[in-house]
Amino acid sequence: MTDKFTNEEKNGLYKAIHSRRDVRSHFISKPIEDEILSRILNAAHHAPSVGFSQPWNFILIKDPETKKRVKESFEKERERSSQLVEEPKKSKYLSFKLEGILESPVNLCVTYDPSKFGPFVIGRSSIPEAGLYSVCCAIQNLWLAARTENIGVGWVSILSNEMLKKILDLPDHIIPVAYLCLGHVDEFSSKPDLEKKGWLPRLELKDVIYFEKWDKKENFGWKNIQEIIKTNLDYP
Ligand SMILES: Cc1cc2nc3c(=O)[nH]c(=O)nc-3n(C[C@H](O)[C@H](O)[C@H](O)COP(=O)(O)O)c2cc1C
């Protein structure tokens, strides 16, 4: 397990990263094989975590009644959030498909438990949010592993956490971090839906990298990489 990656393996990882998509509308009804689901969950469980606290839990959901209640929370929150934006953006927002709660065979709530191995966790005393960041690392592992298994994942955050806590019987101290929809798909889009529909563009790499200090886009000591990142580095 400590050997170096071959070129083929390396390309496999980059392929997973660049072809991973948030999936909302391409789920098919075929159930996810339990072996596959177990591998995906195991990948999530091997994420880095602050102080090795492994503060996550994964609640697997397929009960249609639970899904229905979560979908109701989505509808409510979508309506509420649409009041925050003016026309014509409002109608555009409301026209987007932003969840696949009922269509996906498996829903998964990923939670954060700040009390696990607590109260002292190495590395969490100065930045308490490091616990939440760890859960996000697990979610990203899960998302990439799912992509390599050709399983689509969609993250639904247009939900009330209070409702989720009630629906899923979460204790007070447990925080729902992600509500995910998982399933086989008929295709993975080549680009994010929100990019394809002209909501927002992908920023250029060169515009998100600074050198040495905030907002410094030029620096002689970093000249070579400045040139490289100006070119189109998209995965083929
Ligand atoms: C924290 C988080 C919350 C998200 N919430 C939603 C959501 O409620 N509904 C949705 O359709 N997509 C949601 N997404 C997916 C993003 O819209 C998507 O990642 C982004 O548009 C880029 O597309 P891609 O994931 O296909 O590359 C969420 C993503 C993240 C990371």
The ligand as an SDF file (V2000), in Angstrom:
LIG
                    3D

 31 33  0  0  0  0  0  0  0  0999 V2000
  -21.7160   21.9900    0.2160 C   0  0  0  0  0  0  0  0  0  0  0  0
  -22.4390   21.7700   -1.0900 C   0  0  0  0  0  0  0  0  0  0  0  0
  -23.8130   21.9310   -1.1530 C   0  0  0  0  0  0  0  0  0  0  0  0
  -24.4980   21.7240   -2.3460 C   0  0  0  0  0  0  0  0  0  0  0  0
  -25.8650   21.8340   -2.3800 N   0  0  0  0  0  0  0  0  0  0  0  0
  -26.5260   21.5640   -3.5290 C   0  0  0  0  0  0  0  0  0  0  0  0
  -27.9540   21.5730   -3.5830 C   0  0  0  0  0  0  0  0  0  0  0  0
  -28.6640   21.8260   -2.6110 O   0  0  0  0  0  0  0  0  0  0  0  0
  -28.5580   21.2730   -4.7450 N   0  0  0  0  0  0  0  0  0  0  0  0
  -27.8320   20.9910   -5.8780 C   0  0  0  0  0  0  0  0  0  0  0  0
  -28.4260   20.7180   -6.9220 O   0  0  0  0  0  0  0  0  0  0  0  0
  -26.4750   20.9610   -5.8560 N   0  0  0  0  0  0  0  0  0  0  0  0
  -25.8190   21.2380   -4.7210 C   0  0  0  0  0  0  0  0  0  0  0  0
  -24.4480   21.1880   -4.6890 N   0  0  0  0  0  0  0  0  0  0  0  0
  -23.7160   20.8700   -5.9290 C   0  0  0  0  0  0  0  0  0  0  0  0
  -23.0920   22.0850   -6.5750 C   0  0  0  0  0  0  0  0  0  0  0  0
  -24.0670   22.8770   -7.1880 O   0  0  0  0  0  0  0  0  0  0  0  0
  -22.0650   21.5860   -7.6020 C   0  0  0  0  0  0  0  0  0  0  0  0
  -21.0480   20.9300   -6.9230 O   0  0  0  0  0  0  0  0  0  0  0  0
  -21.4600   22.7100   -8.4360 C   0  0  0  0  0  0  0  0  0  0  0  0
  -22.4430   23.3190   -9.2170 O   0  0  0  0  0  0  0  0  0  0  0  0
  -20.3560   22.1900   -9.3490 C   0  0  0  0  0  0  0  0  0  0  0  0
  -20.8220   21.0960  -10.1220 O   0  0  0  0  0  0  0  0  0  0  0  0
  -20.1410   19.6790  -10.0890 P   0  0  0  0  0  0  0  0  0  0  0  0
  -20.2120   19.1710   -8.6700 O   0  0  0  0  0  0  0  0  0  0  0  0
  -20.9390   18.8360  -11.0360 O   0  0  0  0  0  0  0  0  0  0  0  0
  -18.7150   19.8430  -10.5110 O   0  0  0  0  0  0  0  0  0  0  0  0
  -23.7640   21.3900   -3.5120 C   0  0  0  0  0  0  0  0  0  0  0  0
  -22.3670   21.2280   -3.4420 C   0  0  0  0  0  0  0  0  0  0  0  0
  -21.7120   21.4100   -2.2520 C   0  0  0  0  0  0  0  0  0  0  0  0
  -20.2200   21.2170   -2.2050 C   0  0  0  0  0  0  0  0  0  0  0  0
  1  2  1  0
  2  3  1  0
  2 30  2  0
  3  4  2  0
  4  5  1  0
  4 28  1  0
  5  6  2  0
  6  7  1  0
  6 13  1  0
  7  8  2  0
  7  9  1  0
  9 10  1  0
 10 11  2  0
 10 12  1  0
 12 13  2  0
 13 14  1  0
 14 15  1  0
 14 28  1  0
 15 16  1  0
 16 17  1  0
 16 18  1  0
 18 19  1  0
 18 20  1  0
 20 21  1  0
 20 22  1  0
 22 23  1  0
 23 24  1  0
 24 25  2  0
 24 26  1  0
 24 27  1  0
 28 29  2  0
 29 30  1  0
 30 31  1  0
M  END
$$$$
